[in-house]
Amino acid sequence: MRVLVVEDARALAEVLAEGLRDQGMAVDLAHDGLEAAAKLDVNAYDVVVLDRDLPGIHGDTLCQMITERDDRVMVLMLTAAGSPGDRVSGLSLGADDYLAKPFHFPELVLRIRSLARRQPSARARTLRAAGIELDPLRRTVTRDGRHLDLSVKEFALLEALLRATPAFLSTEDLLEQVWDEHADPLTNTVTVTIGRLRRKLGHPSVITTTPGVGYRITGPPGP
């Protein structure tokens, strides 16, 4: 899952980004409306966490711009304006959810995941292929009934591969979906994480590597 956090308070933005990355999300930051609009033009996001009182382009205007796009992104307004009237006005602008500051971080995580599942492009809750079952909501993975204990990045990488099945995902695709825009395209992070994931999935291997193309899950699809 890839998230854009638009927050002009830089310290808060960094705390949010670090916390969401710890939950396995790829997170990009923008500190004003103009920067956010530019990122939205070049990157695909699942959810935008949007402050209202932004410099450059106001958060209300940016929310309306997002809702008018063909590639609709889910918007969660995260703002200090928390009165009932503020909530109504924010939702009337097209926001999909509204959370007032101060907030409880686990609630923010749950709301972001809930919005991602509501996207028109979202798949069925449980992903299945090659004997693997992954439940993004419960954060559980099994293979042939055996529970797998995965790190947050291993889980996110496997989820990306399962969602793409039977297509390949390149290293660049995985860096974009599982890490974020600051990931070094020359790093071996993907290779190392794939190696750990293969070991945990066990034999026979279900992750195929094709040099110059990428990675994919092989094996019979789930029901």
N, C-alpha and C positions, 0 to 999 in steps of 0.2 A: 504494500500500500504506500502511495506517495502523497504527502501532505504538504501544503504551502501554509506557513504561519505568517500572517501579516500583522505585525505589531511594532509600533514605533518606540516602545520602551525596550531598549536593546537588552537590558539585563533580564527582563521577563521573557523576551523572545528566546534568548539563549537557554534559559531554564526549561522552557517549554520544549524546545528542540531536543535538548539532551534527554529529557524524560520520555518523549515520544520515540526517540531512537532506541532507548532502552527497552521499549515495548515492541521493537522490531519494525518500526515504520521508517521509511525514507522521508526526510524532512528538509525542505528548503525554507529560507527566511527572506522576507522582504520587510523593510522598515518604513515604507511609505507607499501610497497608492500607485504612483507612477512605476516604481520598481516592481510591484506586484503585477500590474497590467503587463509589463514587459515579460515577466516570467511566465505568465499565463499564455502568452502568445507563442512561446517556444517549448514549453513543457506540458506534459499531460499529468493532471493531478486527480486523485480520487476525492479529496476533501480540501477545502480552504477554511482555515481558522482565521476569522477576520475581526479585527478591532474596528470600531466605528469612527472614532475621532482620529483620522489619519491626515498627515500632511500630503501635499501633492494632489492626490485625488481622494476625496473624502470616502470613508468606508461605505456610506450609504450609496453613493454614486457607483463605486466599484462593485457593490453587490448587484445593483441593477444591470451593470455591464456584463457580469458573469451570467446572470439568469437569461440574458438575451443571446448568449453564445450558442452556436450549434452543438459544440462539444460541452454540454452542460456539466458543470462541476457542482458537487454538493457544498453548501456554505453553512458553516457554524459561526454565528456572531458571538464573539467573546469580548465583553465590554463592561465598563464600570457603570453604564447606564442600565440599571436593573429594575426600574419601576414597571408596573403592569403596562403603562402606556408606552414605555420604551420597547418592551417586548413585542407589543402589538405592532408598533411602527416598524420594527426591524423585520418581523415576519412578513409584514405587508409589502416590504421591498423585495421579497423573494427569498430571504434566508430560510434554510431548511430546519434550523434549530437555533436556539438562543440560550446562552449561558452567561450569567452575570458574574462579575468579579466582586469579591473574592470567591473562589470556587474550590471544589475538592478534586484534586488531580485524577484519581481513579474514575470519577464521574466523567471528566473530560475525555479520557481514553475510551470509555464505553460509548459515549455519544459519537465520537469520531468513527468507531468501528460500526456502530449502528447506521450512520449515514452512508458509509461505504457500501454496506449491504443493500441499501435502498437505491443505489444507482441503477438506472435501466440496464446497464451492461453487467450488473452483478450476477454471478452464477449461483447455483444451488448452494445451500449452506455447507453441506458435506461434499468434499471433493474426493473422487475415487478413481484410481487407475493402478494397474499392475499389482493388485493386492494391497495398495496403500489407501488408507482412509484418513483424511485430514478435515478436522472441524475447526474453521476459523473462529467461531464464536466461543467454543469451550477451550480452544487452544490445545487440542489433543491430536496425536497422530498414532496410528497403528499400522503395522504391516502384517498381513495374514493373522490378525488378531493379537499380535504382540505389541505392547505399548512401547513407544520410542520417546526417549528423553532428549529433546532437541534444544539447542540454544535459540535465542530470539532470531538471529540471522539465519540459522539453519532452517528454522520453521518458515521464515519469510521467503527464503530461496526455494524451498520445496513447494510452498503455496504458489509462487510465481510459475514454476515449472508445471505444476498440475493444472493451473488455469490455462496455460498455453497448449497443453497436450491436444493433438499430437505434433504441434509445430515446434520448431527449434527456437530457443532464445539465445542470442549472442551474449558475449561477455558484457558488451555495452548495454544491452537490454537489461541484464540482471543488475548491473551497477546502478542503472537509473531507477529500477523498480524496488530494489532491496536496500540500496545505500542512498546517495543523494547526489546533487549536482557537483559537490566538492570531491567526490570520489575520483582518485587518480586512475585514468583509463589504462595506464601501464602497470598498475599494481597486480599482484598475483592473489589478491584477496578472494576473488571468485574461485580460482583454482583450488586454493587451500580449503575454502568452505565446502566446495563440492566434494573434495576428498574426505573431509570429516563426515559429511552427510552420507556418502557412499558406505563408509564403514558402519555407520549406525543403522542404515537400511539393511545391510547384510547381503547375503548371496541368495540367488543370482542377482547381479547388478542390474538395476533398472534405469540408471542414468547413462545415456549414450552421449559420447563426445564425438563430434565431427569437426576436425581442424578447419578453421576458416569459416565455419558455419555457426557452431555453438553447441548447446546442450538440450536434451529433451528426455522425457520419460518414455520408455518403451515397455511394451507389455499390453495385455488386454485391457480395454477401458472398463471402468466400473459400470454397474448397472444404472 
